[in-house]
Amino acid sequence: MKTAVIDGRNIDYDITGSGPAGAPDLLLLSGWCQDHRLFDPVLPLLAEHHRVIRADWRSHGSDRTLDGEFGVREMADDTIALLDHLGVERVVPVSTSHGGWANLEITDRLGAARVPRTAVIDWLVLRAEPAFLAGLRLGYDPERWREGRQGLFDIWLAMADCPPVKHHLEEEMAKFDPELWRLSCRVIEDAYATHGSPLERMAEIKEPRPIAHLFSQPLVESYRAAQRDFAAEHPWFEPHWIDGETHFPTLESPRAVADLITEFAAKADR
């Protein structure tokens, strides 16, 4: 990974591959308490057709020092400044999990000319259930945050015997600073309180443009049906269900994820 100094702080990134002249780059953005390694399985597949940029959020790269209180706006500020630093003219952001809140902020602020399309992966795009919100509050409790995090890990690990997911949770996500975990839970709770749901945040974007959601979980049919209903009212929204057993399709089903992103991004110039 390389490091760019953005407003006095280090932001890590790398660039792989090259795409057709004039085609937008892909920008891969993880969720909270994750980093660029989440995309290791899909990176070589995507780089066959695109120039791919992976960027770590502040406090998520090689410098893990918690940079005070920050949230969606600051994460978007850093990423836009990095794109400007790299001279990126057009880009298709691809985010996972609750990195999607900053992705949509970036998409909204940069406009359709610079961000013609956006993709989000494995995000709880409906309004938050009370149990989920309770889990977030447990996650930022100074005394019980570890219990809250382990509860999520246990659920995710019980879904399937997937060694890449186990490694990602226990050797990557678990290594992040507890303060960052607690901050993430507060920021995510605030995002749901502010916007209602990711789908409602998408509908707020000033210049509507194609947004794809690639997901495997939850398995309940009502979750898929709600997204189909939203797509019927908002034709720019494309839900793509990937037949998988975990919440981590980039790790479990990299070929399916890469093929869908490649096909989706290729339409930016049609």
N, C-alpha and C positions, 0 to 999 in steps of 0.2 A: 504494500500500500504506500502511496505517496501522501504527503501532508501539505495542505494549503493553509496559510494563515489568513483567517477571515475575521476581520474586526478584532484582531489580537488573540484569537483562539484557534487551536489546531483542529482542522477538519480533514479526516482521512478519506482518500478516494483511490480508485484505480480505473484504468481504461483498458478495455480488451476488444479486439476485433475492429472491423471497419465495415460500413454499409455502403449501399449505392450512393452516388453523388446526389446531394440534396435531400436524402432521406433523413428523417429525425433520428437522433440518438435515443437509446433506451437508458433510463435512469432507474436503478434498483435501490429501493429504500426499505429497510427492515422495520420491524416494530420496536417497541420499547424493550430495553434489556436484551437486544439481539444486535448482531452486526453483520457485516458483509458476508460472513461465512455461511449464513443462511442460504445464500444463492450459489454456493459452490457447485451443486449438481446441475443447475440450469445454465450457469454462465457459459460453458463451452458450446452448448447447444444454441443459445441466443447469439453468441458471437460469430456463428457461421453466417449470419445474415445482417447483423447490425454492429455498429459501434456501441459498446455497452459501458456505462459508467456505474460503478458502485460507490455509494457515499455513506459514511457512518455519521449518525447524528452527533452533536456535541456531547461530550462525556461518554461516548460509546466506542471511540476508536482506541488507538494506542495510548492516548492520554485519557484515563478514566476519572480524572479529578472532577467531582461534581461542581459544575459551573453555576452555583447558586440556583435560584428558582428560575425555571424556564418552562415553556410550554409550546403549544402548536405554533403560535406566531413566531417565536424565536427560532424554532426548528425550520420553519419556512424561510425566515430571513437568511439563515446560514446557507441553506440549499440554493436559494436564488443567487446569493452572492458567489457561491462556488460556481454555478453555471456561468455567471458573468465573467468570473476569473478565468474559466476554461474557454470562453468564447463560444459557448454552445448557443446556436441560433434557434434550433427547433428540437424538441425533446418529447418523448412519451414517458412520463413517470409511471413506475410500477412499484407499488408498495405492498407490504404485508401487514396483516393485523391492524393494530391501532396506529401504526405509522400512516394509515390512510387519512387521518384527520389533517396532518400536515401536508400530505399529498394534495388533498382537495384545496387547501389554502394556497399552495403553490399554483395549482391549476387555475384557480379563480384569479389570482393576482397577475399571472403572466399572460392571460388571454389566449384566445383560440389560435391566433397566428403563430405564437411561439409554442404552445402546448395544444396540438390538434386533437389529441386523444389521451386518455388516462386509463390505467388499469389498477385495480385493487385485488388483493388475494387474501382469502381466508379471513374475512372480517365479519363481525356480528352486525349486520347492516340494518336490523330492525331496532325498534325501541328496546332499551335494556330491561330485562326482567328483574323483579325485586331481588331474586337470589343472586343475580350477577352484580347488582349494585351493592348488596351486602358483602359480597366477596371483595369488591374494590375497597370498601371501607375497612374491612379486616386487613387488606393488604397495605393500607397506610397507617394502621394502628402501630405505634412504636413498640408495643409489647407483643403483638400477635402477628406481625407482618409475615414472619417465617411460616407460621401455620397457614396463612392465606396462600402464600406462594406454593407450599408443598401440596395443598389441596388441589390446586390447578395442575401441578405436575402429576399427581396421582391419577387425576382424571385423564390427562393426555396419554400417560403411559399405559393406562388400562385399555385404551382403544384398540391397540394392535401391537404385535411384536415387531417393531420397526427399529432396528439398531440406530439408523441415522437420527431418528427423533429422540431416542434415549440419550445419545451422545450430545445432541443439541441442548437438551434440557439440563443434563447433569454436568456437562463439561464446558458449556458456553453460557447459557442464560444464568445458571446458578453462580457464576463467577462475578457477576456485576455487583456493584456496591449496593447494600441494603437501602441507602438513602435514595438511590436512583429508582429502585423498585417502588418505594413508597411515593416518590414524586410521580411516577408514571400512573399509579392508581388514582392519585388526586386529579391529575390532568385529564385522564380518560373519563372519570366521573363528571368533571366539569364540562367536557365536550358533549356528553349525552344530555346534560342539564341545559346546555346552551342551545343545541340544535335539535334535540329530540332523538334523532337517529342519523346514521350515515346517509341513508337514502334521502332524508329531508335536507341534509347538508348539500348533497348533490343537486337537489332541486333549487337551492339558493344560488348556485353558480351563475354569474352574470351573463356569460356567453355559453349557453349549453352546447355540449359537444359529446361525442361518444365516450362512454365510460363502461368498461367491462369489469365484472366481478367473477373471479375464478375461485371456486370453493368446493370442498368435499363435505364439510360438517356445518351445522348439525344435519343428521340424516332425516329428520322429520319432514314429511311431505309439505306440511303447512309452511315451513320456512322457504321452500322452493316456490310454492304457490304464491306467497306474498311478493316475491321478487318478480315472478311472471306478471302478476297484476300491476306492479309498479311499472314494469317495462311496457305494458299495454297503454298506460297513461303517459309514459315518458319514453318515446321510441329511441332516444339516444342511450338508454340503459340496456346493457347486454349481460344477463346472468348466464354463466357457464358452469354447470355442475360437473365436477370431476369425480368419477366413481372411486372413492378412496376410503380408508378407515381411520385417518388421523386428521388433525387440524393443521397439518403441515404439508400441503401438496407439493411445495418446492422440494421437500426432502423425500417424500413418498412416491410422487409421480412426476419427476422432473421432465420427462419427455412430453407428457400431456400438457404440462404448464408451458413449456417452451414452444410447443407447436401452436397453442392457442394465442400466446402473446405475439409470436411471429406473424401469424395470420392477421391478428387484430391491428398490429402496428403497420403492416404493409398497406392497409386501407387508408392510411393518412394522406396518401398522395393520389388517391383515386377520385 
